[in-house]
Amino acid sequence: MKTRIIIATVICFFLQWMVNPTYGQNSKWTIQKCIDYAQQKNIQIQKTILSTESNKINFNATKASRFPIVDASARQSFGWADKQSTTGSNSYTFSGSNSSSYSISSSVTLYAGLKLQQSIKQSDINYKAGLFDSETMKETISLNIMDAFLQILYAEEQVKNYTNQVDLTEKELNLASERLKLSAISTSDYLQVKSQLATEKQNLANAQGLLSTNRVNLMQLMELPITSDFEIEHPDLTNLINKSRKSLPDSVYQIALAIKPQIKSAALRSESSSLDVSIAKADYMPRVSLDAGFSSDYMSALKGSSYSFQLSHNFSPTIGLGISIPIYHNDQIKSKIELAKISTQSSQLEEQNTKNALRKSIETACTNVITAQNEYDASKEGYEANKESYAVAAEKYTQELMNSVDFLVQKTNLITAESSYLQAKYNLIFSYKTLDFYLGIPFNF
């Protein structure tokens, strides 16, 4: 009985795992786990991988074109005719005959102006460029995942802060209710506290809605079906706060130029396009080819000769060397060369545009780091000042030395400062991680 239960349990677990591979694993998603899952499931990444596989097949096919082409053919024919009798009478006989033919032929290009060699080189370059395109897509998805991950952490802290504020205000409302009963405060003061509680509950509801939206956004980026039990790991961000980084855009740009896949891909695309000119010019050169083959046939009309006898004596081997010299092609070759040159110039401009886009992004990232650091320092100072001011105001309010209006003003200022501080903190972390992205530093906390 116990054995059956164990077997049933294992089967259930296996079936659950087949439906959901994450079953039985830690339900909390780390940033790396989110990135890995997204890279496996993302449609755009899968499409770039398929495109790369196509480039690989094209490369192999181009290499294979160096070898001879071999074809074999066989034909069996039947024919009928009304023939006059050979006995001297004027009679005719309707009779048939058959024939068979067999052949094998092969051809190979010996020289075509190095067109084949250049095509092989170009196919190899396109394949390598496709690999870098896949890496570029993976990096873009990873950056988006990191941003969405931080947005969830930010929203969760907002929910936590607003929850604490609602709890405190509920206690203040209870205190205000007691004072109202004792006629220690006016009804207006009591309603002010009640209004403040309603506002904070609204803020909490908005924060909870933002958290839900951010969670959905991350799951959609990961191509993960929406689930209510999705939770992310909460890393320790203390060491990431305000490192006073002052990276120079030019130094970051030089590092990124050497490691970023989009730069390598653009350079390879430009090189590939330049080969189009050489390939087009090769059509001006003579084309030398070698062909060989052999054939044999059998005809039933040849009386007295057996099938094997005819095939062996009708055997006909051939070999030939041919040359084709282009003389005039209605400017078709010239037009191809000119178009290839234009395409090369366009690829070179695209390569430069890719470098310029990277440089601008890095300049913006470095500027954002400095701005985020300044905003974080200012918001932290403002939050700490408002926190101290609120503590004094809360003490005075408890001792009935401050009215509810002035106290709620202090509390509103604290909530605003706390929200600004929280936003500045995550903006700073994101700016650091974006800078790390251009420096090739992995996404982790």
MARDO-438879 format. One line per 4 residues: their letters; for each residue y, z, x of C-alpha. Coordinates in Angstrom, 3 decimals, padded with zeros to 6 digits, m for minus. Example, Ala and Ser with C-alpha at 12.3 -4.5 7.8 and 13.67 -1.06 7.14 Angstrom:
2
AS> m004.500,007.800,012.300  m001.060,007.140,013.670
END
This chain:
445
MKTR> 000.000,000.000,000.000  002.404,000.920,002.783  001.574,m002.315,004.577  002.482,m004.326,001.489
IIIA> 005.805,m002.510,001.178  006.635,m003.196,004.822  005.728,m006.871,004.471  007.808,m007.168,001.292
TVIC> 010.784,m005.523,003.001  010.583,m007.887,005.975  010.378,m010.908,003.677  013.412,m009.743,001.660
FFLQ> 015.395,m009.175,004.837  014.436,m012.616,006.134  015.420,m014.307,002.876  018.732,m012.460,002.845
WMVN> 019.345,m013.515,006.431  018.645,m017.145,005.520  021.249,m016.974,002.770  023.774,m015.005,004.822
PTYG> 023.269,m014.986,008.613  025.675,m012.060,008.997  023.480,m009.812,006.853  022.477,m006.666,008.715
QNSK> 025.172,m007.130,011.346  028.277,m005.053,011.824  030.418,m005.856,008.794  033.641,m005.602,010.796
WTIQ> 034.837,m008.784,012.416  036.334,m008.694,015.900  038.904,m011.279,016.929  036.320,m012.998,019.144
KCID> 033.740,m013.056,016.367  036.281,m014.625,014.017  037.150,m017.293,016.594  033.509,m018.089,017.369
YAQQ> 032.641,m018.397,013.686  035.655,m020.622,012.996  034.816,m022.922,015.894  031.304,m023.369,014.526
KNIQ> 032.367,m024.025,010.936  035.743,m025.749,011.199  035.592,m029.312,009.870  038.213,m030.709,012.245
IQKT> 036.363,m029.357,015.273  033.095,m030.801,014.005  034.775,m034.185,013.519  036.101,m034.194,017.092
ILST> 032.609,m033.302,018.336  031.145,m036.229,016.384  033.842,m038.500,017.793  032.905,m037.346,021.287
ESNK> 029.258,m038.104,020.595  030.258,m041.615,019.513  032.165,m042.050,022.782  029.086,m040.931,024.691
INFN> 026.922,m043.484,022.886  029.480,m046.210,023.619  029.479,m045.195,027.274  025.701,m045.414,027.513
ATKA> 025.704,m048.762,025.712  028.321,m050.162,028.077  026.318,m049.040,031.107  023.200,m050.639,029.655
SRFP> 024.979,m054.001,029.356  024.562,m054.407,033.136  020.868,m055.092,032.633  019.255,m058.354,031.453
IVDA> 018.682,m059.194,027.827  015.103,m060.226,027.029  014.073,m061.981,023.805  010.664,m063.193,022.646
SARQ> 009.981,m065.632,019.843  006.957,m067.123,018.118  006.725,m069.855,015.490  003.845,m071.172,013.415
SFGW> 004.447,m074.443,011.547  002.449,m076.352,008.964  002.984,m079.942,007.895  001.347,m082.510,005.559
ADKQ> 001.474,m086.326,005.433  m000.146,m089.245,003.523  m001.798,m091.232,006.320  m003.586,m094.626,006.219
STTG> m007.312,m094.538,006.854  m008.429,m095.466,010.378  m011.552,m097.276,009.084  m009.601,m100.471,008.406
SNSY> m009.511,m100.037,004.634  m006.272,m099.928,002.735  m006.790,m096.296,001.673  m004.637,m093.275,002.393
TFSG> m005.576,m089.682,002.987  m003.241,m086.718,002.408  m003.927,m084.336,005.294  m002.185,m081.518,007.101
SNSS> m001.597,m080.280,010.645  m000.210,m077.156,012.275  001.546,m076.218,015.474  002.377,m073.034,017.321
SYSI> 005.094,m072.286,019.847  005.852,m069.189,021.936  008.712,m068.380,024.268  010.315,m065.563,026.239
SSSV> 013.878,m065.803,027.520  016.139,m063.551,029.513  019.757,m063.683,030.654  022.057,m061.508,032.699
TLYA> 025.710,m061.747,033.674  026.091,m061.737,037.446  029.867,m061.871,037.635  032.660,m061.704,035.050
GLKL> 035.701,m060.774,037.077  034.668,m057.090,037.280  035.161,m056.889,033.527  031.900,m055.050,032.991
QQSI> 032.605,m052.482,035.713  036.046,m051.787,034.299  034.615,m051.452,030.783  032.049,m048.921,031.992
KQSD> 034.772,m046.920,033.719  036.919,m047.035,030.575  034.049,m045.851,028.370  033.446,m042.933,030.707
INYK> 037.137,m041.991,030.597  037.207,m042.172,026.788  034.171,m039.902,026.622  035.795,m037.304,028.882
AGLF> 039.064,m037.531,026.929  037.112,m036.844,023.746  035.712,m033.654,025.268  039.236,m032.441,025.967
DSET> 040.280,m033.374,022.419  037.566,m031.054,021.136  038.829,m028.274,023.397  042.377,m028.839,022.167
MKET> 041.257,m028.501,018.561  039.320,m025.335,019.396  042.373,m023.806,021.072  044.587,m024.657,018.100
ISLN> 042.139,m023.067,015.682  041.846,m020.006,017.937  045.625,m019.536,017.993  045.773,m019.787,014.205
IMDA> 042.927,m017.288,013.870  044.688,m014.856,016.188  047.902,m015.116,014.161  046.042,m014.560,010.879
FLQI> 044.143,m011.621,012.406  047.405,m009.930,013.414  048.879,m010.591,009.974  046.039,m008.584,008.425
LYAE> 046.633,m005.696,010.836  050.332,m005.782,010.002  049.678,m005.837,006.247  047.192,m002.960,006.523
EQVK> 049.763,m000.806,008.297  052.316,m001.699,005.650  049.906,m000.590,002.931  049.196,002.643,004.794
NYTN> 052.909,003.410,005.242  053.797,002.645,001.641  050.863,004.760,000.441  052.177,007.698,002.453
QVDL> 055.652,007.158,001.044  054.325,007.119,m002.522  052.411,010.358,m001.893  055.523,012.061,m000.514
TEKE> 057.710,010.839,m003.348  055.186,012.052,m005.937  055.449,015.516,m004.392  059.240,015.233,m004.427
LNLA> 059.121,014.207,m008.072  056.996,017.266,m008.899  059.522,019.437,m007.072  062.395,017.739,m008.902
SERL> 060.604,018.341,m012.209  060.346,022.069,m011.487  064.022,022.220,m010.529  064.979,020.360,m013.683
KLSA> 063.138,022.936,m015.768  065.099,025.637,m013.970  068.316,023.648,m014.465  068.747,023.576,m010.691
ISTS> 069.345,019.794,m010.738  070.674,017.405,m013.301  068.628,014.942,m015.305  070.348,012.159,m013.374
DYLQ> 069.030,013.557,m010.074  065.531,013.794,m011.520  065.671,010.193,m012.764  066.836,009.076,m009.323
VKSQ> 063.658,010.465,m007.777  061.553,008.951,m010.538  063.206,005.577,m010.008  062.548,005.849,m006.282
LATE> 058.853,006.460,m006.957  058.675,003.355,m009.158  060.307,001.283,m006.422  057.884,002.559,m003.796
KQNL> 054.906,001.859,m006.033  056.204,m001.682,m006.418  056.521,m001.958,m002.639  052.955,m000.702,m002.293
ANAQ> 051.686,m003.256,m004.815  053.492,m006.043,m002.940  052.009,m004.852,000.361  048.526,m004.761,m001.153
GLLS> 049.038,m008.294,m002.486  050.168,m009.456,000.955  047.087,m007.874,002.522  044.808,m009.679,000.083
TNRV> 046.590,m012.967,000.752  046.313,m012.516,004.525  042.614,m011.699,004.264  042.005,m014.830,002.200
NLMQ> 044.033,m016.878,004.683  041.896,m015.711,007.616  038.622,m016.324,005.764  039.764,m019.816,004.793
LMEL> 040.751,m020.605,008.372  037.261,m019.490,009.392  035.684,m021.598,006.609  034.077,m018.363,005.441
PITS> 033.443,m018.073,001.680  035.734,m015.459,000.136  034.054,m012.061,m000.006  035.412,m008.662,m001.033
DFEI> 033.639,m006.783,001.761  035.353,m008.705,004.582  036.756,m006.234,007.109  038.216,m006.727,010.567
EHPD> 037.967,m004.424,013.518  041.059,m002.362,014.310  041.654,m002.659,018.050  043.814,m000.283,020.055
LTNL> 047.126,m002.098,020.468  048.874,000.653,022.401  048.525,m001.069,025.765  049.939,m004.308,024.370
INKS> 053.283,m002.864,023.321  056.371,m003.772,025.341  055.182,m004.670,028.789  058.706,m005.909,029.652
RKSL> 057.353,m009.320,030.527  059.837,m011.811,031.939  057.832,m014.950,032.552  059.820,m017.959,033.707
PDSV> 059.222,m021.050,031.546  058.836,m023.353,034.553  056.141,m021.216,036.189  054.227,m020.930,032.904
YQIA> 054.604,m024.676,032.372  053.144,m025.499,035.783  050.119,m023.317,035.049  049.665,m024.847,031.596
LAIK> 049.893,m028.388,032.991  046.840,m027.712,035.126  044.658,m026.105,032.441  045.640,m027.331,028.988
PQIK> 043.112,m029.812,027.528  045.717,m031.853,025.631  047.419,m032.685,028.937  044.144,m033.751,030.524
SAAL> 043.243,m035.801,027.462  046.635,m037.550,027.430  046.309,m038.384,031.140  042.844,m039.846,030.599
RSES> 044.016,m041.845,027.576  046.807,m043.302,029.701  044.338,m044.197,032.468  041.983,m045.761,029.938
SSLD> 044.784,m047.855,028.488  045.773,m049.129,031.938  042.224,m050.463,032.378  042.783,m052.715,029.359
VSIA> 045.061,m054.821,031.569  042.345,m055.302,034.196  039.778,m056.072,031.500  042.077,m058.663,029.920
KADY> 042.860,m060.281,033.307  039.118,m060.618,034.001  038.987,m063.371,031.363  040.876,m065.599,033.836
MPRV> 037.964,m065.361,036.278  034.810,m067.519,036.286  031.745,m066.147,034.581  028.422,m066.495,036.394
SLDA> 025.173,m065.900,034.547  021.486,m066.206,035.313  018.878,m067.103,032.721  015.129,m067.573,032.850
GFSS> 012.265,m068.055,030.463  008.983,m069.733,029.709  007.431,m071.332,026.684  004.213,m072.937,025.494
DYMS> 002.971,m074.617,022.346  m000.079,m075.893,020.495  m000.424,m078.878,018.126  m003.497,m079.428,015.973
ALKG> m002.780,m083.172,015.867  m003.937,m083.468,019.474  m007.641,m083.905,018.926  m010.052,m082.775,021.567
SSYS> m007.738,m080.110,023.000  m008.516,m076.507,022.233  m005.920,m073.895,021.387  m006.234,m072.079,024.722
FQLS> m006.324,m075.337,026.661  m003.018,m076.538,025.173  m001.271,m073.225,025.629  m002.282,m073.028,029.285
HNFS> m001.350,m076.659,030.043  001.855,m076.716,027.959  003.213,m073.700,029.813  006.849,m074.443,030.786
PTIG> 008.833,m071.926,032.885  012.608,m072.366,033.342  015.322,m070.751,035.410  018.997,m071.531,035.500
LGIS> 022.250,m070.436,037.042  025.391,m071.101,035.050  029.102,m070.788,035.656  031.887,m070.888,033.097
IPIY> 035.432,m071.488,034.343  038.338,m070.823,031.933  040.848,m073.653,032.003  042.934,m073.414,028.852
HNDQ> 042.646,m070.894,026.029  045.818,m071.470,023.992  047.548,m068.508,025.702  044.967,m066.166,024.184
IKSK> 044.213,m064.490,027.510  047.892,m064.226,028.368  048.618,m062.622,025.001  045.810,m060.094,025.509
IELA> 047.255,m059.139,028.899  050.761,m058.690,027.489  049.462,m056.586,024.604  047.432,m054.477,027.042
KIST> 050.566,m053.854,029.114  052.458,m052.733,026.018  049.582,m050.457,025.052  049.614,m048.977,028.559
QSSQ> 053.327,m048.256,028.355  052.821,m046.664,024.953  050.048,m044.436,026.335  052.251,m043.413,029.240
LEEQ> 055.023,m042.483,026.814  052.512,m040.528,024.718  051.371,m038.671,027.827  054.965,m037.777,028.665
NTKN> 055.597,m036.793,025.066  052.586,m034.452,025.202  053.973,m032.856,028.360  057.426,m032.530,026.785
ALRK> 055.955,m030.928,023.669  054.063,m028.441,025.837  057.185,m027.648,027.849  059.262,m027.085,024.706
SIET> 056.581,m024.852,023.196  056.461,m022.773,026.388  060.238,m022.499,026.549  060.226,m021.271,022.952
ACTN> 057.380,m018.847,023.678  059.188,m017.343,026.699  062.384,m017.001,024.695  060.488,m015.396,021.832
VITA> 059.008,m012.819,024.212  062.437,m011.703,025.385  063.818,m011.687,021.841  060.794,m009.804,020.498
QNEY> 061.055,m007.194,023.251  064.747,m006.602,022.480  064.073,m006.426,018.744  061.202,m004.017,019.312
DASK> 063.324,m001.706,021.459  066.145,m001.742,018.906  063.878,m001.244,015.902  061.969,001.552,017.626
EGYE> 065.200,003.346,018.460  066.438,002.874,014.906  063.151,004.087,013.435  063.077,007.243,015.583
ANKE> 066.718,007.999,014.723  066.088,007.548,011.000  062.910,009.612,011.257  064.834,012.542,012.748
SYAV> 067.605,012.122,010.211  065.073,012.090,007.376  063.385,015.239,008.681  066.756,017.059,008.608
AAEK> 067.536,015.643,005.158  064.117,016.683,003.827  064.679,020.232,005.053  068.091,020.377,003.422
YTQE> 066.716,018.891,000.202  063.941,021.473,000.108  066.512,024.243,000.554  068.702,022.655,m002.133
LMNS> 071.450,021.984,000.395  071.431,018.219,m000.319  071.431,016.397,m003.609  068.744,013.863,m004.532
VDFL> 071.079,010.865,m004.199  071.942,011.541,m000.562  068.339,012.458,000.200  066.967,009.239,m001.301
VQKT> 069.502,007.242,000.699  068.076,008.810,003.857  064.553,008.095,002.713  065.343,004.467,001.878
NLIT> 066.872,004.044,005.317  063.703,005.457,006.861  061.472,003.099,004.857  063.606,000.120,005.878
AESS> 063.624,001.178,009.529  059.879,001.784,009.497  059.221,m001.640,008.000  061.494,m003.321,010.576
YLQA> 059.800,m001.429,013.387  056.350,m002.423,012.189  057.311,m006.065,011.870  058.941,m006.046,015.319
KYNL> 055.800,m004.531,016.835  053.527,m007.275,015.557  056.047,m009.985,016.385  056.028,m008.655,019.931
IFSY> 052.227,m008.645,020.117  052.068,m012.189,018.758  054.672,m013.386,021.267  052.655,m011.847,024.104
KTLD> 049.440,m013.447,022.883  051.151,m016.825,022.495  052.356,m016.598,026.080  048.840,m015.641,027.184
FYLG> 047.588,m018.717,025.333  049.659,m021.013,027.549  048.549,m019.080,030.646  044.892,m019.574,029.744
IPFN> 044.235,m015.874,029.117  041.455,m015.358,026.496  042.310,m013.897,023.090  041.292,m010.256,023.106
F> 042.865,m006.884,022.513
END
